[in-house]
């Protein structure tokens, strides 16, 4: 049995989308003693994958299981609590005339997943020419060379950083306690009954241990303080294997590039209301943020890893992981081509606020929501967002509560895995990722060469 009663002390490690959602739903289920420990100095935290302007909210999945989950989450985005952060702008999905077959196949599967769905069917329009695309988005001024795709009215995006801040404030108002900061809020060691523990290092390397070592009784933070609990929930995303080493056997920390263009007030108004646009062989973008006037773009690809000598990938241990204000040259080229095809007037603008966004990836893009083995059901891990986890924020915590109430994970797809996929490169087998994987140290070396070339 799980050790947690409704009045038991509960620790949630990580104040990102999944940690906050878990606290919210545990409150609704009657838990009264919840503390979130967060390394960031504030929420939204720079250590969360949701520390960002916006994330796509859509229900196109090759697996109908996730389509239904996303539809349920989208209803959550329309409630008074989450609604201020949701924008149903519609969703354009396309492939260019130069797209590889893999991108075209994925687009067709995405369309197939919703075109016969009773909720979506009346809201889908196929787009087969440049004119078709411009009928739905009159602001597109580029050639849209060979573009084919569709428009889905029931989709859009959520303002992720604002959502984190809003749910954090709501949780505080209902009594959830927060311990934050690089010293007080950085979990460095899980504590176990009997004194066994695992201490995190900056790289996540450490002694090989079983998944757990008996009942987890809390955590020690970087300031040396011990925080005791009957239930500890690890929601650290890409950083999870620093505290639970065997998580790194099947969870890979991976990052993608993010860039922005600074617009004027008039340009921001001009692009207001454009649909979230995803060009499968280039990248995606959103309507500009009215507060900052930033226009966000992300290239599509297989992402980048930071693999250590054990075959485990974790984000760098630095407070601000390198490289800073930089994206790889090949990603920049994709984004500039995306702009030349859609908004050529923006194509040569400088990119600002460039960064790498880290997430926790699995080979089959399935989540892990389960008790850690051999911990007497005192330690839960939430991981494996695989780049499609944020949209589930309104619903996610409900699945954690179900785990606790059922006393086990009934869904095989979300169970802890005893497989070891370290050293295996499965990134290109994911249907919606185009390109070849690379390591972070290669990017840093590339960046150093560019800087030297400019001196």
N, C-alpha and C positions, 0 to 999 in steps of 0.2 A: 504494500500500500504506500501511496505518497505520504510523506510526513506532514504535509501542510493542511492545517485546518483553516477555516475562514479568518480566525483571529491570529494565526501563526505569522511570524515575521517572514516576509518574502523580499529577497533581493533580486532586482533585475539589473544585469550588467549591460549597459548600452542604452542611450536615450535617443536612438534613431527611430525610424518609422515602425519597425516591428516591436521594439521595446516599449514605446509609448502606446501603441495599440494594445499590447498585452496588458499594460497597467490599466488602460481604460476599460477593457472587458473584464478584468479581474475585479475592478471596482464595481462594475455592474453586476457581477456574480456574487458580491457580498464580501470580498476580501477587504480587510480594513487596515492592514499594517504592511504597506508596500513602500519600498525605497528603491529608487533608481540611482545607480552609480554611473557617472558619465565623465569621461576623460576631458571632454571639451570644456572650455570656460563658460560657455553658454549654450543654449539651445535656440536655433539649430546649431549642432556641433559640426565642426569641420571634419570630424572623423566619421560622420555618417555619410553613406552614399546619397542620402537625400539632401545633403547640404548643397543646394542647387536651386536654380530658378524654377524649373519645371520638369515634369516627367509625363510621358505618354500614358493616357488612360484609354484602353481599348480592350476588346474581347475577342479579337481574332487569334485563334489558337488552332494548331493542328489536332490537338487533343480536346475533345468536347468537355472533359472534366474541368479544365481550366477556363474554357469559355463560360461555363455556368458560374464558376466562382467569380470570374471577372464581372459578369452581369450583376451578381449579388453585391459585389463591392461598389459597382457604379451606382446602385441604389443608395448605398451608404454615402457616397460622395454628394448626393442630392439632399441630404438631411441638413437641418440648421447648423449642426456642429461642424460638419465637413464642407458644406456647400459654399462658404465664402472662398474656398481655395480651388474649386472645380470650375472648369470652363469648357463647355461642350461646343467647341468650335467646329466639330466635324474632323474627319481624318481622310487625307488623301494618301493612298499607297500606290506606288508606281515603280516601274523599271524603265531604264533608258533603252534606246535602240542598240546600245553597246553592252548591255548587261549580260553577264555569263548565264548559262542555262540554270545554274543553281538558284540565282536570284529570281529568275522568271518562274521556276517551279515553286519556290516558296510563296511568291505573290499569288499564284494560282491556287495553292493550297489554302492560303489565308482567305481568299475570296470565297472558295468553296465552303470553308468552315462557317461562314455567316450568311451566304446568299440564299440558303434554303432554311435558315433558322427563322421561326415565325416572328421573332421580335425584330430581326434585322431586315428580312427580305424586302419590306416596303421602303426601306431607307437606304438601299444600296443603288448606286448608279455606276455602270461601267464607263470608263473614259478611254476612248480609242484614238484620240487625235489631240493635237495641240489645242484646237478650238474647244474640244470637250473640256479639257482641263481649265481653260481660261473662262469658260462659262460658269464654273464653280468658284474660281479664284481669279477675279478680274485683275488683281494686282500682279499676277505672273506676267512678266514682260520679256522673258527670255524665249529662246526657240523651242524649248522642251523637246529636244531632238529624239524622235522615235518613242516618246513616252507613251506607255499604255498602263492602265491600272483601273482604280475605282475610287469612288467617294463614299464614305460611310458617315451618315449624319450622327449616329449614336456613338460618339467617341470624342476625344479631345485631349485635355491635359489638366494636371493639377499643379498648383504652385507649391512645390515641395517644401522649400524652406519655411514659407508662411504656414503650411499645414503643421510642420513640426512645432513651430512656435505656438500656434493656436491650441494644439492638443496638449502641449506642455503646460500652458497657462490653465487650461481646463482641469488637468490632473492635479496641479497645485491647489486649485480652488476646492478640490474634493479631498484633499488631505494626503496626497502622495508626496513623500519626502524625496528630495533630490540632493545628492552629494556630487559636486562638480569640480573640475579643475585638474591640471596636470599632476598635482600631488595628491590631493584628497580624493579625486575621482578616477584615478587610473588604477584599475585592478591588476595586481601583479602576482597574486598567488591565491589559488583555491585552497581552502582549509578543509581537512577531512578529520573525522573522529579518529582518535588514536594518534594524531599528530602527523600523519603523512600529508604531503602537500606537493604541488607542482608550482614552481616559480617561473613566471614568464621572463623571457629575455627579449632584447630588441629584435632578434631574428626569429624567435620562436623555437630555436634549437634547445635541446635539453635531453635528459635521459629518456630512453624509450620506456614508456609505461603503458599499462593497460588503459582502457578507456576511462576507468574510474578506479578509486582505491577506497571503497567503503563509502559511508555516508558523508556527503558534503555538508559542512556546518557553516559555510560562509566564505569570506574573502578577505585578504589583506590588501590594502591599497598602498600606493607609493610613499605615503607619509608615515607608514608603519602601523597604522591603525587596523584593528581587526573588526570586521563587521559580521556579526553572527546572524544566521537565519535557519529556518526549518526547510526552506525551499530556495534554491538559487537558480535563476534563469539566465543563461548566457545568450545575449542578443547582440554580439559584438561584430556581426557581419564578417567582413574579410579578415578581421583580427582574431577570430574565435580560436584558431589553433594555437595561439600564444598561450592560452590557459588550458585548453583541452587538446593535447598534442595529437592524439589519434584522429581528431577531426580532420587534420591535414592529410590523412590517407585518402579521403574521398572528396574533400572540399578544396578548391583551388582559388586563391586570391588572384583576381584578374582585374585589369583596369582598361578603361576606354578614354579616349580624348574628348575634351569639351572645350569649345571656343565661343567667343561672343564678338559681335560687332556693335560698337557704340553708335547709336542713331541720334538724330536730332528729334526735337519734339514733333515737328511736322512729319518726319519720316515714320516715327512711331505711330502717329495717328493714321498715316497712309496705309500701314500694314495691320491696323487693328482689325481683329476678327478673321484673319486668314486661317484656314484649317491647318491643323498640325499636319505636316507633310513629311512623308517617309519614302525616300527614293532608295530602293533596296540595294542598289549597287553603288551608292554614293554616301548617303547620310540622311539626316532628318533635321527639321527645324520647327520652331513654334512662332506664334505671334509675339512681338516684342513685349517686354515687361514695361508697363506704363510708368512705374516708379523710377526705375533705373535707366529706362530706354535702351536696355541691352537686348540684342537679338541673338538667341542661343542656337548653336548648331553642334551636331555630333556626327562624326564619320561612322560608318558601319564597317565592321571588320571582325577579326577573331580576338582582338585585345592583346594585352601584354601581361606577362607574369614576372614574378620575382622569386625564382626557385633557388633554394639553398642546397647544401650538399646532401641532405637527406631526401631531396626530391619534393619538399614541401614549399609551396609558394605562399608568402605573406607580404603585406605591405611593408615598406621600409619602416624602421623604428623611429625615424626622425620625427620631430614635432611637425615639420612641414616636409613631407617626403619629396625628394628631388625627382626629376627636375622641376623647377618652378617657372610659371608663366611661359610654358613651352608645350608644343605638341609635335609629334614626329612629322617630318617633311611629307611623307606619303599621305598622312591624314590631312595636312593642310592642302595638299593638291586635290584630294577628293572634295573637300569643302569648297574650294574655289571653283571647281568644275560644277558642283551643285549650284552655286550662286550664278555662274555664267549661264546655266540652263534655265534658271528661274527668275533671279533678280540681278541681271548683269550690271546694273548701276552700283551694286554693292561688292562686286567680285574682287576688286583690288583694294578694298578698305583694309586697314590693319586689324588683325585679331587682337582682342584684349581679354584679360582674365582667362588665360588658357590654363588648363589643368588636366590631371588624370584622375578619374573617378573610380575608386576601388569597390568591387563587389565580391560576393562569395559564390563561386560557380560549381556546378555539378555536371557530370558527363551527360546526363539525360535531362537537365534543367529542372529537376524535381527538387522541392524543398525538403529540409530535414527539420521535423518538429517532433521531438521525442525525448524520453528520458535517456541520459547517458548510461550505458550498461555498467553494472557493478557499482552503482552509487546508491542503492537502496531507494531509488526514485526520489532522491533529494536534489538532483541536478538535471536541469532541462536544457537542451540546446536548440536554438532557433537559427537556422543557417540555410545556405543554398539558394539565395534569392535569384541567382543566375540571370540578373538583369531584367527580371520581370516581377519583382516583388513589391515595389512601392505602390502600385495601383491597388494592391490588396489591403492597404493600410486600414480602411474602415472596418474590414472583416477579420483581419488576421488574428487579433487577440482572442476572438471567439474560438478559433481552432486550438489555441493553447488551453483555454478553459475546458474545452471538450477533452483534451488529453488528460488533464488533471481529474476530471470527473469520471472518465472511463478507466483511469489508472493504467492505461497503456495506449499506444498508438495503433488504432485499428486499421488505418490505411497503410498497406505495405509500401506504397510509393513514398511515404513521408517518414518511414522508420530509419533509425540509425543503421548505418551500413558497416558490415564487418569486412568489406572488400578493401583492397589496397591498390589504388590506381596510380600511385606515385610513379613518375617516370614515363607514364603513358601520355601521348599527345592525342587527345580526342577533340580538341577545339574545332577542327575543321569538319568534324562529323555532325555538328549542330546545324540544322537545316537552314537557319536564317543568318549564318555568319559566313562572310565572303573574305577570303584572303589567307595569309599565312601568319602563324603566331610568331612573336618575338619576345625576347627577355628585356626586362627593364634596364639592365646594365648596357645592353646594346644601344638603347635610346640615349642614355646618359653620355656614352662615348660619341654618338652621332652629334649630340648637342654641343659637346666640347669641341669637336672638329669645326662645327659651324661658327662657334664663338671665336676660335683661333683664326679662322679664315677671314673674319671681319676685322681683326686687329691690324 
